[in-house]
Amino acid sequence: MRAAAGMAVSPVQIEGPAGDAFLTVKDLRVHFPTDDGVVKAVDGLSFALRKGKTVGIVGESGSGKSVTSQAILGLHRKTRARVSGEIWLDGENLLEASDDHLRDLRGSKMAMIFQDPLSALHPYYTIGAQIVEGVRTHRSGVNKADARKRALEMLDLVGIPNPAKRIDQYPHEFSGGMRQRAMIAMALVNDPPLLIADEPTTALDVTVQAQILDLMRTLQKEFGAAIIMITHDLGVVAEMADDVLVMYAGRVVEQGAVNNLFAEPEDPYTWGLLTSMPRLDRTRQARLTPVPGNPPSLIHLPQGCKFHPRCRFTSEVPGDRCRTEEPELIPTLSGSLARCHIAPPRRAEIYQTVVKPSLQPEEHA
Amino acid sequence: MLFYILRRLIAVVIMLIITSIATFLLFFAAPEDPARLTCGKNCTPATIEGNRKALGYDKPLPVQYGKFVTGIFAGRDYPDDPALRAAAPELVVHCPAPCLGYSRVDNEPVLDIIKSGLPISASIALAGFVLWITTGVLGGIVAALTRGRWPDRVIVGIALIGFSLPTFFIGLLLLVFVAIKWQLVPVPSYVAFTDNPAEWARNLVLPAITIAAVYAASYVRLTRAYMLETMSEDYIRTARSKGVREWKVIGRHGLRAALTPIVTAAGLDLGGLLGGAIITETVFTFPGLGYTAVKAVTDFDLPLIVGIVITAAFFIIFANLVVDVLYGVIDPRVRLA
């Protein structure tokens, strides 16, 4: 089952939406022409997502995660961004839809939860007014009183205590966790079958993080929504996602079912992410290993593999291939996809002998 | 909220007292002898001394200020001599409360002069205000939404020209071409609203455009800057992600947040203008407070200068208070305490 889900995300696919997937993204490219050159924020991204499932998109800042989510919602300005590829949502290609139709889908068929709810909520309107606006935008027949009733229901559902009083308060009167709950209530108010969560827990402290993730899982069970979870936190992905996409410099470097990918990650960049993550079960003497260097400029990408300037393992590849030839995203032994020139058996070996030991708690501490 | 307004009102009174003392002191810092200025060409030392006594300039400064303040609340007589008043009332001029002083040049209480000038200044200020707010804010919004493209360039260009041209130049240009050469409107002369509303409006067109030209230019720039700022905020993206129509995103979400600084500036500018638009009124010879102030300065009519300064200060201070209260209404994050 897991492996099958992994194969469903293969970029090699037939025309049209894939199988029973609710959302299919194919070869998505988002380019921003600027005075300094073309910023290739997303360059060839493909995945499929079924109802009731969650896909996690991980990567550093600037790897193209948020740009992807905004492309799905159609929030990029046509004057500023060139979006190409295919985005199939419930049988229609969003990139060919009219602006007006897209606007109609936003908030009703697909909704978004943003990070940092303090700046994502309008400071001048009450929480209730902002939720009511969402209802009345899509259901013109609903009167104010019914919309308010619906807002109250949603606030109650996401666990805001005393919603009758809270509904008339402003965002600044809410705590961080409550604001994020209100944001979720706002996104879910029209029962959207697709929910995109852009770093929904980044601005929150850890205990609240767990509550919010719990809430999202419960709501997913209840509504059967498909969720795209965008984060740089591998812990959140491991907790929430069925499939994972690891992005680097606008490309997917590794993609697969979450269990496979975390059990046997194959891409050196994924290894870098794993070893740079602080863990409670590791002794304090053990040092974190950050990925050296900085993400590349999206205008002047390096030749060959985009990760090679920061990769510790380029010597594993004979000749100059890492510097000259970009690897394809191809199936791995474990059933995921990875973009690396190192031969698959050797990758498994490196992971077992070099990477994995540094992830284990040290017994003798 | 009520307590806040009350506290601010007390501050207004204190500021007015300070302003009046300052102008009062300036009055006497002038190198001219105020008594000498009260009589014309046929002046004899005897009349000067007589006037000095009549107007109270012979008393020490604090006493004079005290009389000035009592005059505001209780009115005063010139000369302040109960015996003379009883004996020959026709020799005594009464200035009823609130008395801001008595102009020897016009032989009229200062307050009456201000009362006749104020509606004129207020008319110009309000007509100009409506004009510059609508054109300035609309222009700013359009410029912000078309940033970098030709409508933006054109609007910002026009605003720059409007901003660079001096008021008297715009006023004279309009007067010469629109009123005199092309005769599209009559050469403006003030008609009271209560006399004839249509004529009132027709005559106000040119002065209002003149005032509005300069202010609209700065409001275009102000609105454009704040709209650009708010339209890139996260909550605008949230509104779009909810599927809200674009014009509602711009109006209800963008403009609403950009409004705070615009309201602040508009309130203060309007308050400032109520005290008289000196250049515009002079160009069109509208006898408002600004025009009167210039005349008072050239005539060295000191009581009138003090009166106008205090009136203008009152409007500015009061506008400040109104803006502060509006702030709390517009922005729920501002808690007035």
Boltz contact constraints between the chains, C-beta under 6 A:
constraints:
  - contact:
      token1: [A, 73]
      token2: [B, 241]
      max_distance: 6.0
  - contact:
      token1: [A, 75]
      token2: [B, 240]
      max_distance: 6.0
  - contact:
      token1: [A, 103]
      token2: [B, 243]
      max_distance: 6.0
  - contact:
      token1: [A, 106]
      token2: [B, 241]
      max_distance: 6.0
  - contact:
      token1: [A, 106]
      token2: [B, 243]
      max_distance: 6.0
  - contact:
      token1: [A, 107]
      token2: [B, 242]
      max_distance: 6.0
  - contact:
      token1: [A, 107]
      token2: [B, 243]
      max_distance: 6.0
  - contact:
      token1: [A, 112]
      token2: [B, 241]
      max_distance: 6.0
  - contact:
      token1: [A, 119]
      token2: [B, 234]
      max_distance: 6.0
  - contact:
      token1: [A, 120]
      token2: [B, 234]
      max_distance: 6.0
  - contact:
      token1: [A, 120]
      token2: [B, 235]
      max_distance: 6.0
  - contact:
      token1: [A, 120]
      token2: [B, 238]
      max_distance: 6.0
  - contact:
      token1: [A, 122]
      token2: [B, 235]
      max_distance: 6.0
  - contact:
      token1: [A, 122]
      token2: [B, 253]
      max_distance: 6.0
  - contact:
      token1: [A, 123]
      token2: [B, 333]
      max_distance: 6.0
  - contact:
      token1: [A, 124]
      token2: [B, 256]
      max_distance: 6.0
  - contact:
      token1: [A, 134]
      token2: [B, 242]
      max_distance: 6.0
  - contact:
      token1: [A, 137]
      token2: [B, 243]
      max_distance: 6.0
  - contact:
      token1: [A, 137]
      token2: [B, 244]
      max_distance: 6.0
  - contact:
      token1: [A, 170]
      token2: [B, 332]
      max_distance: 6.0
  - contact:
      token1: [A, 172]
      token2: [B, 333]
      max_distance: 6.0
